[in-house]
Amino acid sequence: MADTTGSDMKPGSFMSEKSAKIFVAGHRGLVGSAIVRKLQESGFTNLILRTHSELDLTNQSDVESFFSAEKPAYVILAAAKVGGIHANNTYPADFIAVNLQIQTNVIHSAYTNGVKKLLFLGSSCIYPKFAPQPIPESALLTGPLEPTNEWYAIAKIAGIKMCQAYRIQHQWDAISGMPTNLYGPNDNFHPENSHVLPALMRRFHEAKANNAEEVVVWGSGSPLREFLHVDDLADACVFLMEKYSGFEHVNVGSGVEVTIKELAELVKEVVGFEGKLVWDCTKPDGTPRKLMDSSKLASLGWTPKVSIRDGLRQTYDWYLENVVQKKQ
Ligand SMILES: NC(=O)c1ccc[n+]([C@@H]2O[C@H](COP(=O)([O-])OP(=O)(O)OC[C@H]3O[C@@H](n4cnc5c(N)ncnc54)[C@H](OP(=O)(O)O)[C@@H]3O)[C@@H](O)[C@H]2O)c1
């Protein structure tokens, strides 16, 4: 019987095509910038990059003109409207519409303009709120989503399904990777809408600079979370471009879990804040555990390399150089 999923497609020769045109969408973001660094380190010489103001990926005709003029051979789609719970709750229409527009425009134009392979990036929020832990790829669409980010999650699920649909109908090599929580250079350290790790780093840094006695953190510190350095993610993306041409999306995690308390203690140590860390247990904790099952990626032969301690040190150095010094 014919394989209707296209999962028997053979990966090509990405790593040997160092002068192939590669479009990295979202190259100034946390993920896109790490992918650009990794591709450059690996010897790729023909990256096509466009800032948001040079090419708005929500504009269908601009995206189509760009693809028909540039004709990239490969696409890595790391452009998205990204944000925390507050942003998702406040701008649900933007989260669903902008992400659907970006990915639909890029995936469709990439296919119609002869792109050989495309990697679409989503996130762990695609999985049901009560998915088994660690979360395997097969948990997708098995239960209701976490309501706070369902707009974003639905768009990302549509992206995975779009890659699968184009693979089935057109035998086109579109794959999807689902990273866990990421951190690293170019993260968002904004006081109101950053993720937990950069938010802790900023708060400890400011407490140290102001000689504060304590830093109060919401919750009990007991929830378990997984973190992956963005350089490891970029390494995994290049690995998937070379080795993977399957139908199903692939989880990309570190497999290393820390409690929020352990994370906060580590960040405090890396920043060098010597005051007290106080837990405000009257505030909510969130999901007790969230870990991806990344055994599929491991079975393909990929493992992460950056330890959380080294990753935090490198991220704090970046923060000092690029956020703190630029403000002075
Ligand atoms: N950060 C994480 O922990 C994490 C975890 C798992 C998965 N991911 C996934 O990784 C991908 C990238 O996330 P990120 O953290 O790198 O986000 P990010 O730092 O906010 O970067 C997103 C990039 O997309 C660009 N972009 C947004 N809207 C655009 C538009 N309409 N036209 C052109 N460019 C546009 C942004 O440019 P402007 O800033 O100029 O708008 C930015 O360069 C997302 O799909 C996300 O789901 C991230």
The ligand as an SDF file (V2000), in Angstrom:
LIG
                    3D

 48 52  0  0  0  0  0  0  0  0999 V2000
   11.1990   31.4410   23.3130 N   0  0  0  0  0  0  0  0  0  0  0  0
   10.8630   30.2220   23.6650 C   0  0  0  0  0  0  0  0  0  0  0  0
   11.0260   29.7960   24.8350 O   0  0  0  0  0  0  0  0  0  0  0  0
   10.2880   29.2740   22.6510 C   0  0  0  0  0  0  0  0  0  0  0  0
    9.9940   28.0040   23.0970 C   0  0  0  0  0  0  0  0  0  0  0  0
    9.4720   27.1000   22.2050 C   0  0  0  0  0  0  0  0  0  0  0  0
    9.2560   27.4800   20.8900 C   0  0  0  0  0  0  0  0  0  0  0  0
    9.5450   28.7180   20.4630 N   0  0  0  0  0  0  0  0  0  0  0  0
    9.2250   29.0260   19.0450 C   0  0  0  0  0  0  0  0  0  0  0  0
   10.3000   29.5530   18.3230 O   0  0  0  0  0  0  0  0  0  0  0  0
    9.8140   30.4960   17.3620 C   0  0  0  0  0  0  0  0  0  0  0  0
   10.5580   31.8020   17.5220 C   0  0  0  0  0  0  0  0  0  0  0  0
   10.3720   32.2670   18.8480 O   0  0  0  0  0  0  0  0  0  0  0  0
   11.3680   33.3340   19.5280 P   0  0  0  0  0  0  0  0  0  0  0  0
   11.3490   33.0620   20.9730 O   0  0  0  0  0  0  0  0  0  0  0  0
   12.6480   33.4070   18.7590 O   0  0  0  0  0  0  0  0  0  0  0  0
   10.5320   34.6730   19.2740 O   0  0  0  0  0  0  0  0  0  0  0  0
   11.0800   36.1680   19.1300 P   0  0  0  0  0  0  0  0  0  0  0  0
   12.3690   36.3300   19.8490 O   0  0  0  0  0  0  0  0  0  0  0  0
    9.9270   37.0570   19.4690 O   0  0  0  0  0  0  0  0  0  0  0  0
   11.3710   36.2800   17.5700 O   0  0  0  0  0  0  0  0  0  0  0  0
   10.3480   36.2220   16.6200 C   0  0  0  0  0  0  0  0  0  0  0  0
   10.8410   36.8780   15.3570 C   0  0  0  0  0  0  0  0  0  0  0  0
    9.7660   36.8880   14.3870 O   0  0  0  0  0  0  0  0  0  0  0  0
    9.7170   38.1770   13.7910 C   0  0  0  0  0  0  0  0  0  0  0  0
    8.3710   38.4900   13.3400 N   0  0  0  0  0  0  0  0  0  0  0  0
    7.2370   38.5380   14.0900 C   0  0  0  0  0  0  0  0  0  0  0  0
    6.2050   38.9080   13.3250 N   0  0  0  0  0  0  0  0  0  0  0  0
    6.6820   39.1000   12.0750 C   0  0  0  0  0  0  0  0  0  0  0  0
    6.1020   39.5110   10.8400 C   0  0  0  0  0  0  0  0  0  0  0  0
    4.7930   39.7900   10.7450 N   0  0  0  0  0  0  0  0  0  0  0  0
    6.9070   39.6190    9.7530 N   0  0  0  0  0  0  0  0  0  0  0  0
    8.2290   39.3600    9.8500 C   0  0  0  0  0  0  0  0  0  0  0  0
    8.8420   38.9700   10.9860 N   0  0  0  0  0  0  0  0  0  0  0  0
    8.0750   38.8520   12.0730 C   0  0  0  0  0  0  0  0  0  0  0  0
   10.1340   39.1140   14.8940 C   0  0  0  0  0  0  0  0  0  0  0  0
   10.5480   40.3320   14.3830 O   0  0  0  0  0  0  0  0  0  0  0  0
   10.1100   41.6830   15.1870 P   0  0  0  0  0  0  0  0  0  0  0  0
   10.6280   41.4730   16.5930 O   0  0  0  0  0  0  0  0  0  0  0  0
   10.8050   42.7540   14.4300 O   0  0  0  0  0  0  0  0  0  0  0  0
    8.6220   41.7230   15.1300 O   0  0  0  0  0  0  0  0  0  0  0  0
   11.2790   38.3200   15.5520 C   0  0  0  0  0  0  0  0  0  0  0  0
   12.4880   38.5330   14.8670 O   0  0  0  0  0  0  0  0  0  0  0  0
    8.3090   30.6170   17.5980 C   0  0  0  0  0  0  0  0  0  0  0  0
    7.6270   29.8510   16.6470 O   0  0  0  0  0  0  0  0  0  0  0  0
    8.1070   30.0430   18.9530 C   0  0  0  0  0  0  0  0  0  0  0  0
    6.8680   29.3830   19.0790 O   0  0  0  0  0  0  0  0  0  0  0  0
   10.0610   29.6280   21.3110 C   0  0  0  0  0  0  0  0  0  0  0  0
  1  2  1  0
  2  3  2  0
  2  4  1  0
  4  5  1  0
  4 48  2  0
  5  6  2  0
  6  7  1  0
  7  8  2  0
  8  9  1  0
  8 48  1  0
  9 10  1  0
  9 46  1  0
 10 11  1  0
 11 12  1  0
 11 44  1  0
 12 13  1  0
 13 14  1  0
 14 15  2  0
 14 16  1  0
 14 17  1  0
 17 18  1  0
 18 19  2  0
 18 20  1  0
 18 21  1  0
 21 22  1  0
 22 23  1  0
 23 24  1  0
 23 42  1  0
 24 25  1  0
 25 26  1  0
 25 36  1  0
 26 27  1  0
 26 35  1  0
 27 28  2  0
 28 29  1  0
 29 30  1  0
 29 35  2  0
 30 31  1  0
 30 32  2  0
 32 33  1  0
 33 34  2  0
 34 35  1  0
 36 37  1  0
 36 42  1  0
 37 38  1  0
 38 39  2  0
 38 40  1  0
 38 41  1  0
 42 43  1  0
 44 45  1  0
 44 46  1  0
 46 47  1  0
M  CHG  2   8   1  16  -1
M  END
$$$$
